[in-house]
Amino acid sequence: MDASATSCARVVVGVDGSPSSIAALQLAVSLMPLAGDTLRAITAWQHPLAFGLYAPPVEYDYEGFARQALDQALTEAFPEGTPPRVGEVDRRVVRGLAAEVLIQESMHAAMIVVGSRGHGG
């Protein structure tokens, strides 16, 4: 067994603020292999596609909205704060398609947890 296998692992959870993603956060904590592992909660965002000839830019903070949704989901999942079993909660808001972001993050994760159906369908 190499040294990386004995160190704290990272558990990745895809979060979109839906009830199933909140349940995924709670499930991830209960399934964490070791106490002290890192819980990485990830929300992906992207600019909406524009159809038609021209779409004027809209002053809207998509990243800020995604960050707010992630914070709210974590608060809803863990109203009493970070569960004792979790070493660290790493909050990530990443621009990109959710599936692509989660695939990339899974490369270095001990486990990835997602809800059964979120806001994206």
N, CA, C and O atoms as CSV, one atom per row, in Angstrom:
chain,resi,resn,atom,element,x,y,z
A,1,MET,N,N,0.851,-1.171,0.000
A,1,MET,CA,C,0.000,0.000,0.000
A,1,MET,C,C,0.892,1.229,0.000
A,1,MET,O,O,1.827,1.318,0.796
A,2,ASP,N,N,0.611,2.182,-0.891
A,2,ASP,CA,C,1.443,3.371,-0.942
A,2,ASP,C,C,0.952,4.413,0.058
A,2,ASP,O,O,-0.122,4.275,0.642
A,3,ALA,N,N,1.758,5.456,0.243
A,3,ALA,CA,C,1.447,6.468,1.252
A,3,ALA,C,C,0.145,7.193,0.955
A,3,ALA,O,O,-0.579,7.567,1.878
A,4,SER,N,N,-0.163,7.396,-0.323
A,4,SER,CA,C,-1.392,8.117,-0.654
A,4,SER,C,C,-2.634,7.332,-0.276
A,4,SER,O,O,-3.682,7.925,-0.020
A,5,ALA,N,N,-2.540,6.036,-0.237
A,5,ALA,CA,C,-3.699,5.209,0.110
A,5,ALA,C,C,-4.026,5.294,1.591
A,5,ALA,O,O,-5.166,5.050,1.986
A,6,THR,N,N,-3.042,5.637,2.419
A,6,THR,CA,C,-3.283,5.710,3.852
A,6,THR,C,C,-3.595,7.123,4.321
A,6,THR,O,O,-4.009,7.310,5.465
A,7,SER,N,N,-3.406,8.123,3.466
A,7,SER,CA,C,-3.713,9.488,3.860
A,7,SER,C,C,-5.210,9.740,3.698
A,7,SER,O,O,-5.936,8.919,3.137
A,8,CYS,N,N,-5.651,10.877,4.194
A,8,CYS,CA,C,-7.071,11.211,4.097
A,8,CYS,C,C,-7.500,11.313,2.644
A,8,CYS,O,O,-6.777,11.844,1.800
A,9,ALA,N,N,-8.664,10.805,2.376
A,9,ALA,CA,C,-9.197,10.769,1.015
A,9,ALA,C,C,-10.128,11.953,0.787
A,9,ALA,O,O,-10.508,12.672,1.711
A,10,ARG,N,N,-10.472,12.121,-0.471
A,10,ARG,CA,C,-11.410,13.173,-0.848
A,10,ARG,C,C,-12.670,12.510,-1.386
A,10,ARG,O,O,-12.609,11.636,-2.252
A,11,VAL,N,N,-13.810,12.939,-0.859
A,11,VAL,CA,C,-15.103,12.472,-1.336
A,11,VAL,C,C,-15.751,13.648,-2.057
A,11,VAL,O,O,-15.943,14.713,-1.470
A,12,VAL,N,N,-16.084,13.454,-3.324
A,12,VAL,CA,C,-16.636,14.513,-4.167
A,12,VAL,C,C,-18.148,14.353,-4.256
A,12,VAL,O,O,-18.659,13.253,-4.463
A,13,VAL,N,N,-18.854,15.467,-4.098
A,13,VAL,CA,C,-20.310,15.463,-4.212
A,13,VAL,C,C,-20.731,16.559,-5.190
A,13,VAL,O,O,-20.348,17.719,-5.044
A,14,GLY,N,N,-21.522,16.173,-6.182
A,14,GLY,CA,C,-22.093,17.140,-7.110
A,14,GLY,C,C,-23.316,17.779,-6.481
A,14,GLY,O,O,-24.239,17.085,-6.055
A,15,VAL,N,N,-23.321,19.113,-6.424
A,15,VAL,CA,C,-24.397,19.833,-5.739
A,15,VAL,C,C,-25.018,20.858,-6.685
A,15,VAL,O,O,-24.316,21.684,-7.268
A,16,ASP,N,N,-26.340,20.797,-6.830
A,16,ASP,CA,C,-27.047,21.818,-7.604
A,16,ASP,C,C,-28.154,22.480,-6.786
A,16,ASP,O,O,-28.925,23.283,-7.312
A,17,GLY,N,N,-28.229,22.143,-5.512
A,17,GLY,CA,C,-29.236,22.731,-4.640
A,17,GLY,C,C,-30.553,21.981,-4.604
A,17,GLY,O,O,-31.447,22.338,-3.836
A,18,SER,N,N,-30.687,20.946,-5.424
A,18,SER,CA,C,-31.919,20.159,-5.446
A,18,SER,C,C,-31.994,19.275,-4.199
A,18,SER,O,O,-30.974,19.015,-3.562
A,19,PRO,N,N,-33.193,18.815,-3.851
A,19,PRO,CA,C,-33.313,17.913,-2.702
A,19,PRO,C,C,-32.430,16.667,-2.826
A,19,PRO,O,O,-31.882,16.205,-1.826
A,20,SER,N,N,-32.284,16.121,-4.032
A,20,SER,CA,C,-31.458,14.916,-4.160
A,20,SER,C,C,-29.971,15.228,-3.993
A,20,SER,O,O,-29.217,14.357,-3.559
A,21,SER,N,N,-29.530,16.440,-4.322
A,21,SER,CA,C,-28.117,16.764,-4.099
A,21,SER,C,C,-27.847,17.016,-2.617
A,21,SER,O,O,-26.749,16.745,-2.132
A,22,ILE,N,N,-28.831,17.526,-1.906
A,22,ILE,CA,C,-28.689,17.693,-0.460
A,22,ILE,C,C,-28.627,16.326,0.210
A,22,ILE,O,O,-27.832,16.114,1.126
A,23,ALA,N,N,-29.463,15.401,-0.245
A,23,ALA,CA,C,-29.402,14.025,0.267
A,23,ALA,C,C,-28.057,13.391,-0.072
A,23,ALA,O,O,-27.523,12.620,0.724
A,24,ALA,N,N,-27.500,13.706,-1.246
A,24,ALA,CA,C,-26.194,13.166,-1.638
A,24,ALA,C,C,-25.102,13.666,-0.695
A,24,ALA,O,O,-24.198,12.906,-0.345
A,25,LEU,N,N,-25.171,14.924,-0.281
A,25,LEU,CA,C,-24.199,15.445,0.688
A,25,LEU,C,C,-24.259,14.647,1.990
A,25,LEU,O,O,-23.229,14.248,2.534
A,26,GLN,N,N,-25.465,14.424,2.477
A,26,GLN,CA,C,-25.635,13.685,3.731
A,26,GLN,C,C,-25.179,12.238,3.590
A,26,GLN,O,O,-24.541,11.696,4.493
A,27,LEU,N,N,-25.501,11.615,2.467
A,27,LEU,CA,C,-25.085,10.234,2.226
A,27,LEU,C,C,-23.568,10.136,2.136
A,27,LEU,O,O,-22.973,9.200,2.669
A,28,ALA,N,N,-22.948,11.086,1.471
A,28,ALA,CA,C,-21.490,11.063,1.319
A,28,ALA,C,C,-20.798,11.041,2.672
A,28,ALA,O,O,-19.828,10.308,2.867
A,29,VAL,N,N,-21.292,11.839,3.603
A,29,VAL,CA,C,-20.682,11.870,4.936
A,29,VAL,C,C,-20.836,10.519,5.622
A,29,VAL,O,O,-19.902,10.042,6.267
A,30,SER,N,N,-21.999,9.903,5.489
A,30,SER,CA,C,-22.209,8.606,6.148
A,30,SER,C,C,-21.367,7.499,5.525
A,30,SER,O,O,-21.085,6.492,6.175
A,31,LEU,N,N,-20.963,7.680,4.267
A,31,LEU,CA,C,-20.164,6.665,3.574
A,31,LEU,C,C,-18.670,6.962,3.561
A,31,LEU,O,O,-17.893,6.177,3.016
A,32,MET,N,N,-18.259,8.063,4.142
A,32,MET,CA,C,-16.841,8.427,4.096
A,32,MET,C,C,-16.004,7.303,4.684
A,32,MET,O,O,-16.281,6.812,5.778
A,33,PRO,N,N,-14.963,6.897,3.936
A,33,PRO,CA,C,-14.143,5.770,4.380
A,33,PRO,C,C,-13.467,5.993,5.724
A,33,PRO,O,O,-13.416,5.076,6.544
A,34,LEU,N,N,-12.953,7.178,5.965
A,34,LEU,CA,C,-12.228,7.465,7.201
A,34,LEU,C,C,-12.684,8.792,7.774
A,34,LEU,O,O,-12.976,9.731,7.034
A,35,ALA,N,N,-12.744,8.865,9.093
A,35,ALA,CA,C,-13.008,10.156,9.709
A,35,ALA,C,C,-11.842,11.076,9.377
A,35,ALA,O,O,-10.689,10.646,9.349
A,36,GLY,N,N,-12.144,12.323,9.130
A,36,GLY,CA,C,-11.098,13.277,8.793
A,36,GLY,C,C,-10.897,13.463,7.309
A,36,GLY,O,O,-10.081,14.284,6.890
A,37,ASP,N,N,-11.629,12.714,6.506
A,37,ASP,CA,C,-11.522,12.878,5.057
A,37,ASP,C,C,-12.081,14.241,4.639
A,37,ASP,O,O,-12.816,14.887,5.387
A,38,THR,N,N,-11.718,14.651,3.442
A,38,THR,CA,C,-12.194,15.915,2.892
A,38,THR,C,C,-13.465,15.689,2.088
A,38,THR,O,O,-13.527,14.792,1.247
A,39,LEU,N,N,-14.466,16.501,2.347
A,39,LEU,CA,C,-15.695,16.498,1.568
A,39,LEU,C,C,-15.589,17.651,0.581
A,39,LEU,O,O,-15.555,18.813,0.985
A,40,ARG,N,N,-15.537,17.340,-0.706
A,40,ARG,CA,C,-15.471,18.376,-1.737
A,40,ARG,C,C,-16.852,18.509,-2.359
A,40,ARG,O,O,-17.313,17.622,-3.077
A,41,ALA,N,N,-17.500,19.618,-2.076
A,41,ALA,CA,C,-18.823,19.909,-2.627
A,41,ALA,C,C,-18.629,20.796,-3.850
A,41,ALA,O,O,-18.046,21.876,-3.756
A,42,ILE,N,N,-19.121,20.335,-4.998
A,42,ILE,CA,C,-18.876,21.027,-6.257
A,42,ILE,C,C,-20.185,21.426,-6.921
A,42,ILE,O,O,-21.112,20.626,-7.050
A,43,THR,N,N,-20.231,22.677,-7.336
A,43,THR,CA,C,-21.319,23.178,-8.162
A,43,THR,C,C,-20.713,23.663,-9.464
A,43,THR,O,O,-19.774,24.459,-9.462
A,44,ALA,N,N,-21.244,23.187,-10.566
A,44,ALA,CA,C,-20.786,23.638,-11.885
A,44,ALA,C,C,-21.783,24.659,-12.424
A,44,ALA,O,O,-22.983,24.569,-12.168
A,45,TRP,N,N,-21.274,25.616,-13.163
A,45,TRP,CA,C,-22.146,26.627,-13.758
A,45,TRP,C,C,-21.636,26.954,-15.150
A,45,TRP,O,O,-20.475,26.711,-15.479
A,46,GLN,N,N,-22.513,27.501,-15.947
A,46,GLN,CA,C,-22.118,27.956,-17.278
A,46,GLN,C,C,-23.068,29.055,-17.726
A,46,GLN,O,O,-24.192,29.160,-17.234
A,47,HIS,N,N,-22.607,29.868,-18.660
A,47,HIS,CA,C,-23.476,30.891,-19.236
A,47,HIS,C,C,-24.550,30.187,-20.052
A,47,HIS,O,O,-24.261,29.194,-20.719
A,48,PRO,N,N,-25.776,30.679,-20.012
A,48,PRO,CA,C,-26.833,30.041,-20.804
A,48,PRO,C,C,-26.573,30.226,-22.298
A,48,PRO,O,O,-26.004,31.230,-22.727
A,49,LEU,N,N,-26.995,29.251,-23.064
A,49,LEU,CA,C,-26.864,29.336,-24.514
A,49,LEU,C,C,-27.895,30.320,-25.054
A,49,LEU,O,O,-29.028,30.377,-24.576
A,50,ALA,N,N,-27.490,31.085,-26.046
A,50,ALA,CA,C,-28.410,32.031,-26.676
A,50,ALA,C,C,-28.825,31.485,-28.031
A,50,ALA,O,O,-27.980,31.082,-28.829
A,51,PHE,N,N,-30.104,31.472,-28.287
A,51,PHE,CA,C,-30.620,31.026,-29.573
A,51,PHE,C,C,-31.123,32.250,-30.338
A,51,PHE,O,O,-31.719,33.154,-29.751
A,52,GLY,N,N,-30.888,32.273,-31.612
A,52,GLY,CA,C,-31.305,33.410,-32.417
A,52,GLY,C,C,-30.093,34.145,-32.950
A,52,GLY,O,O,-28.963,33.666,-32.857
A,53,LEU,N,N,-30.344,35.302,-33.501
A,53,LEU,CA,C,-29.270,36.059,-34.132
A,53,LEU,C,C,-28.369,36.757,-33.127
A,53,LEU,O,O,-27.151,36.790,-33.297
A,54,TYR,N,N,-28.962,37.310,-32.089
A,54,TYR,CA,C,-28.156,38.098,-31.171
A,54,TYR,C,C,-28.764,38.020,-29.778
A,54,TYR,O,O,-29.979,38.116,-29.603
A,55,ALA,N,N,-27.921,37.850,-28.825
A,55,ALA,CA,C,-28.365,37.876,-27.436
A,55,ALA,C,C,-27.524,38.916,-26.708
A,55,ALA,O,O,-26.317,38.727,-26.553
A,56,PRO,N,N,-28.126,39.996,-26.264
A,56,PRO,CA,C,-27.341,41.016,-25.572
A,56,PRO,C,C,-26.804,40.475,-24.254
A,56,PRO,O,O,-27.441,39.632,-23.622
A,57,PRO,N,N,-25.641,40.952,-23.839
A,57,PRO,CA,C,-25.093,40.483,-22.562
A,57,PRO,C,C,-26.009,40.888,-21.410
A,57,PRO,O,O,-26.549,41.994,-21.387
A,58,VAL,N,N,-26.168,40.008,-20.490
A,58,VAL,CA,C,-27.002,40.260,-19.326
A,58,VAL,C,C,-26.086,40.400,-18.122
A,58,VAL,O,O,-25.211,39.567,-17.887
A,59,GLU,N,N,-26.299,41.454,-17.376
A,59,GLU,CA,C,-25.510,41.654,-16.164
A,59,GLU,C,C,-26.046,40.721,-15.080
A,59,GLU,O,O,-26.990,41.053,-14.363
A,60,TYR,N,N,-25.438,39.578,-14.980
A,60,TYR,CA,C,-25.884,38.584,-14.011
A,60,TYR,C,C,-24.659,37.824,-13.542
A,60,TYR,O,O,-23.849,37.373,-14.352
A,61,ASP,N,N,-24.529,37.685,-12.261
A,61,ASP,CA,C,-23.367,37.018,-11.682
A,61,ASP,C,C,-23.663,35.521,-11.539
A,61,ASP,O,O,-24.051,35.057,-10.467
A,62,TYR,N,N,-23.478,34.780,-12.622
A,62,TYR,CA,C,-23.768,33.342,-12.621
A,62,TYR,C,C,-22.925,32.604,-11.585
A,62,TYR,O,O,-23.429,31.736,-10.872
A,63,GLU,N,N,-21.656,32.947,-11.506
A,63,GLU,CA,C,-20.777,32.287,-10.539
A,63,GLU,C,C,-21.213,32.603,-9.109
A,63,GLU,O,O,-21.225,31.719,-8.252
A,64,GLY,N,N,-21.566,33.848,-8.854
A,64,GLY,CA,C,-22.028,34.236,-7.521
A,64,GLY,C,C,-23.319,33.528,-7.136
A,64,GLY,O,O,-23.484,33.103,-5.992
A,65,PHE,N,N,-24.232,33.402,-8.091
A,65,PHE,CA,C,-25.476,32.682,-7.841
A,65,PHE,C,C,-25.186,31.213,-7.527
A,65,PHE,O,O,-25.793,30.639,-6.623
A,66,ALA,N,N,-24.260,30.607,-8.273
A,66,ALA,CA,C,-23.894,29.204,-8.038
A,66,ALA,C,C,-23.262,29.040,-6.658
A,66,ALA,O,O,-23.547,28.073,-5.952
A,67,ARG,N,N,-22.402,29.986,-6.274
A,67,ARG,CA,C,-21.760,29.930,-4.952
A,67,ARG,C,C,-22.808,30.041,-3.843
A,67,ARG,O,O,-22.743,29.332,-2.839
A,68,GLN,N,N,-23.762,30.931,-4.036
A,68,GLN,CA,C,-24.833,31.096,-3.056
A,68,GLN,C,C,-25.672,29.816,-2.942
A,68,GLN,O,O,-26.036,29.408,-1.839
A,69,ALA,N,N,-25.976,29.188,-4.074
A,69,ALA,CA,C,-26.747,27.938,-4.067
A,69,ALA,C,C,-25.979,26.828,-3.354
A,69,ALA,O,O,-26.572,26.034,-2.624
A,70,LEU,N,N,-24.659,26.770,-3.563
A,70,LEU,CA,C,-23.833,25.760,-2.897
A,70,LEU,C,C,-23.829,25.987,-1.389
A,70,LEU,O,O,-24.016,25.047,-0.618
A,71,ASP,N,N,-23.617,27.230,-0.969
A,71,ASP,CA,C,-23.618,27.538,0.462
A,71,ASP,C,C,-24.957,27.194,1.104
A,71,ASP,O,O,-25.004,26.645,2.205
A,72,GLN,N,N,-26.037,27.517,0.414
A,72,GLN,CA,C,-27.373,27.225,0.938
A,72,GLN,C,C,-27.602,25.715,1.047
A,72,GLN,O,O,-28.180,25.245,2.027
A,73,ALA,N,N,-27.156,24.961,0.053
A,73,ALA,CA,C,-27.315,23.501,0.082
A,73,ALA,C,C,-26.539,22.894,1.243
A,73,ALA,O,O,-27.039,22.000,1.925
A,74,LEU,N,N,-25.319,23.374,1.471
A,74,LEU,CA,C,-24.523,22.855,2.588
A,74,LEU,C,C,-25.170,23.197,3.929
A,74,LEU,O,O,-25.169,22.378,4.848
A,75,THR,N,N,-25.714,24.386,4.039
A,75,THR,CA,C,-26.407,24.777,5.272
A,75,THR,C,C,-27.643,23.918,5.498
A,75,THR,O,O,-27.937,23.523,6.626
A,76,GLU,N,N,-28.362,23.634,4.425
A,76,GLU,CA,C,-29.555,22.793,4.541
A,76,GLU,C,C,-29.184,21.348,4.879
A,76,GLU,O,O,-29.866,20.699,5.673
A,77,ALA,N,N,-28.110,20.850,4.280
A,77,ALA,CA,C,-27.686,19.466,4.535
A,77,ALA,C,C,-27.131,19.301,5.946
A,77,ALA,O,O,-27.345,18.275,6.591
A,78,PHE,N,N,-26.417,20.320,6.417
A,78,PHE,CA,C,-25.753,20.243,7.723
A,78,PHE,C,C,-26.084,21.491,8.545
A,78,PHE,O,O,-25.230,22.362,8.711
A,79,PRO,N,N,-27.320,21.588,9.061
A,79,PRO,CA,C,-27.736,22.800,9.771
A,79,PRO,C,C,-26.919,23.094,11.028
A,79,PRO,O,O,-26.877,24.237,11.484
A,80,GLU,N,N,-26.278,22.086,11.582
A,80,GLU,CA,C,-25.479,22.300,12.791
A,80,GLU,C,C,-24.007,22.518,12.474
A,80,GLU,O,O,-23.171,22.506,13.377
A,81,GLY,N,N,-23.687,22.715,11.213
A,81,GLY,CA,C,-22.298,22.946,10.822
A,81,GLY,C,C,-21.650,21.675,10.306
A,81,GLY,O,O,-22.308,20.650,10.126
A,82,THR,N,N,-20.357,21.759,10.072
A,82,THR,CA,C,-19.611,20.629,9.523
A,82,THR,C,C,-19.729,19.415,10.432
A,82,THR,O,O,-19.454,19.513,11.628
A,83,PRO,N,N,-20.134,18.269,9.885
A,83,PRO,CA,C,-20.232,17.056,10.705
A,83,PRO,C,C,-18.866,16.688,11.293
A,83,PRO,O,O,-17.842,16.892,10.641
A,84,PRO,N,N,-18.838,16.150,12.516
A,84,PRO,CA,C,-17.568,15.821,13.162
A,84,PRO,C,C,-16.706,14.854,12.352
A,84,PRO,O,O,-15.479,14.902,12.440
A,85,ARG,N,N,-17.325,13.990,11.577
A,85,ARG,CA,C,-16.587,12.991,10.803
A,85,ARG,C,C,-15.773,13.618,9.670
A,85,ARG,O,O,-14.808,13.022,9.191
A,86,VAL,N,N,-16.162,14.812,9.247
A,86,VAL,CA,C,-15.531,15.468,8.103
A,86,VAL,C,C,-14.335,16.288,8.567
A,86,VAL,O,O,-14.444,17.110,9.477
A,87,GLY,N,N,-13.198,16.054,7.931
A,87,GLY,CA,C,-12.008,16.829,8.262
A,87,GLY,C,C,-12.094,18.245,7.732
A,87,GLY,O,O,-11.757,19.200,8.431
A,88,GLU,N,N,-12.545,18.378,6.496
A,88,GLU,CA,C,-12.618,19.682,5.842
A,88,GLU,C,C,-13.720,19.644,4.793
A,88,GLU,O,O,-13.929,18.623,4.138
A,89,VAL,N,N,-14.422,20.760,4.638
A,89,VAL,CA,C,-15.370,20.906,3.540
A,89,VAL,C,C,-14.736,21.861,2.536
A,89,VAL,O,O,-14.523,23.039,2.823
A,90,ASP,N,N,-14.443,21.335,1.371
A,90,ASP,CA,C,-13.832,22.104,0.290
A,90,ASP,C,C,-14.948,22.476,-0.677
A,90,ASP,O,O,-15.485,21.614,-1.371
A,91,ARG,N,N,-15.293,23.750,-0.724
A,91,ARG,CA,C,-16.379,24.236,-1.589
A,91,ARG,C,C,-15.773,24.692,-2.904
A,91,ARG,O,O,-14.858,25.515,-2.927
A,92,ARG,N,N,-16.290,24.149,-3.998
A,92,ARG,CA,C,-15.786,24.517,-5.322
A,92,ARG,C,C,-16.935,24.934,-6.219
A,92,ARG,O,O,-17.946,24.239,-6.318
A,93,VAL,N,N,-16.772,26.062,-6.863
A,93,VAL,CA,C,-17.709,26.527,-7.878
A,93,VAL,C,C,-16.903,26.611,-9.163
A,93,VAL,O,O,-15.979,27.416,-9.274
A,94,VAL,N,N,-17.257,25.778,-10.130
A,94,VAL,CA,C,-16.449,25.611,-11.332
A,94,VAL,C,C,-17.288,25.920,-12.569
A,94,VAL,O,O,-18.423,25.461,-12.695
A,95,ARG,N,N,-16.714,26.701,-13.475
A,95,ARG,CA,C,-17.397,26.982,-14.738
A,95,ARG,C,C,-17.228,25.790,-15.666
A,95,ARG,O,O,-16.108,25.349,-15.926
A,96,GLY,N,N,-18.343,25.270,-16.166
A,96,GLY,CA,C,-18.301,24.147,-17.090
A,96,GLY,C,C,-19.558,23.310,-16.998
A,96,GLY,O,O,-20.443,23.570,-16.183
A,97,LEU,N,N,-19.619,22.307,-17.842
A,97,LEU,CA,C,-20.732,21.363,-17.808
A,97,LEU,C,C,-20.584,20.464,-16.585
A,97,LEU,O,O,-19.487,19.993,-16.287
A,98,ALA,N,N,-21.673,20.231,-15.886
A,98,ALA,CA,C,-21.623,19.456,-14.647
A,98,ALA,C,C,-20.973,18.093,-14.853
A,98,ALA,O,O,-20.115,17.695,-14.065
A,99,ALA,N,N,-21.365,17.378,-15.891
A,99,ALA,CA,C,-20.814,16.035,-16.127
A,99,ALA,C,C,-19.306,16.094,-16.341
A,99,ALA,O,O,-18.572,15.272,-15.791
A,100,GLU,N,N,-18.840,17.047,-17.126
A,100,GLU,CA,C,-17.404,17.154,-17.395
A,100,GLU,C,C,-16.626,17.534,-16.143
A,100,GLU,O,O,-15.549,16.995,-15.887
A,101,VAL,N,N,-17.171,18.460,-15.364
A,101,VAL,CA,C,-16.511,18.877,-14.127
A,101,VAL,C,C,-16.413,17.700,-13.161
A,101,VAL,O,O,-15.360,17.475,-12.565
A,102,LEU,N,N,-17.498,16.952,-13.004
A,102,LEU,CA,C,-17.492,15.822,-12.072
A,102,LEU,C,C,-16.567,14.701,-12.539
A,102,LEU,O,O,-15.910,14.062,-11.718
A,103,ILE,N,N,-16.510,14.460,-13.833
A,103,ILE,CA,C,-15.583,13.442,-14.347
A,103,ILE,C,C,-14.152,13.844,-14.032
A,103,ILE,O,O,-13.359,13.015,-13.585
A,104,GLN,N,N,-13.814,15.099,-14.258
A,104,GLN,CA,C,-12.458,15.576,-13.967
A,104,GLN,C,C,-12.140,15.439,-12.479
A,104,GLN,O,O,-11.060,14.973,-12.115
A,105,GLU,N,N,-13.067,15.838,-11.626
A,105,GLU,CA,C,-12.851,15.757,-10.179
A,105,GLU,C,C,-12.762,14.318,-9.690
A,105,GLU,O,O,-12.089,14.041,-8.697
A,106,SER,N,N,-13.430,13.406,-10.373
A,106,SER,CA,C,-13.426,12.006,-9.935
A,106,SER,C,C,-12.064,11.347,-10.119
A,106,SER,O,O,-11.792,10.309,-9.515
A,107,MET,N,N,-11.215,11.934,-10.937
A,107,MET,CA,C,-9.889,11.359,-11.195
A,107,MET,C,C,-9.056,11.230,-9.925
A,107,MET,O,O,-8.216,10.337,-9.812
A,108,HIS,N,N,-9.295,12.132,-8.969
A,108,HIS,CA,C,-8.484,12.136,-7.748
A,108,HIS,C,C,-9.348,11.971,-6.498
A,108,HIS,O,O,-8.990,12.452,-5.423
A,109,ALA,N,N,-10.468,11.300,-6.642
A,109,ALA,CA,C,-11.385,11.131,-5.518
A,109,ALA,C,C,-11.459,9.672,-5.099
A,109,ALA,O,O,-11.326,8.766,-5.922
A,110,ALA,N,N,-11.672,9.459,-3.815
A,110,ALA,CA,C,-11.899,8.103,-3.317
A,110,ALA,C,C,-13.314,7.656,-3.666
A,110,ALA,O,O,-13.581,6.467,-3.842
A,111,MET,N,N,-14.220,8.639,-3.762
A,111,MET,CA,C,-15.620,8.334,-4.030
A,111,MET,C,C,-16.277,9.586,-4.603
A,111,MET,O,O,-15.894,10.708,-4.272
A,112,ILE,N,N,-17.267,9.382,-5.462
A,112,ILE,CA,C,-18.067,10.491,-5.971
A,112,ILE,C,C,-19.536,10.153,-5.727
A,112,ILE,O,O,-19.974,9.031,-5.978
A,113,VAL,N,N,-20.287,11.133,-5.237
A,113,VAL,CA,C,-21.693,10.922,-4.905
A,113,VAL,C,C,-22.512,12.015,-5.592
A,113,VAL,O,O,-22.188,13.200,-5.510
A,114,VAL,N,N,-23.572,11.594,-6.265
A,114,VAL,CA,C,-24.496,12.543,-6.892
A,114,VAL,C,C,-25.918,12.120,-6.557
A,114,VAL,O,O,-26.172,10.965,-6.216
A,115,GLY,N,N,-26.828,13.054,-6.657
A,115,GLY,CA,C,-28.233,12.754,-6.419
A,115,GLY,C,C,-28.835,12.018,-7.597
A,115,GLY,O,O,-28.236,11.933,-8.668
A,116,SER,N,N,-30.027,11.488,-7.385
A,116,SER,CA,C,-30.684,10.718,-8.443
A,116,SER,C,C,-31.194,11.601,-9.571
A,116,SER,O,O,-31.219,11.179,-10.727
A,117,ARG,N,N,-31.592,12.802,-9.250
A,117,ARG,CA,C,-32.066,13.725,-10.280
A,117,ARG,C,C,-32.049,15.131,-9.696
A,117,ARG,O,O,-32.620,15.387,-8.636
A,118,GLY,N,N,-31.397,16.020,-10.394
A,118,GLY,CA,C,-31.288,17.382,-9.890
A,118,GLY,C,C,-32.020,18.374,-10.755
A,118,GLY,O,O,-32.936,18.018,-11.495
A,119,HIS,N,N,-31.607,19.624,-10.656
A,119,HIS,CA,C,-32.239,20.685,-11.433
A,119,HIS,C,C,-31.956,20.543,-12.920
A,119,HIS,O,O,-32.731,21.025,-13.746
A,120,GLY,N,N,-30.849,19.883,-13.272
A,120,GLY,CA,C,-30.495,19.731,-14.680
A,120,GLY,C,C,-31.244,18.624,-15.395
A,120,GLY,O,O,-31.191,18.546,-16.622
A,121,GLY,N,N,-31.931,17.776,-14.673
A,121,GLY,CA,C,-32.738,16.731,-15.318
A,121,GLY,C,C,-32.183,15.370,-15.259
A,121,GLY,O,O,-32.792,14.432,-15.773
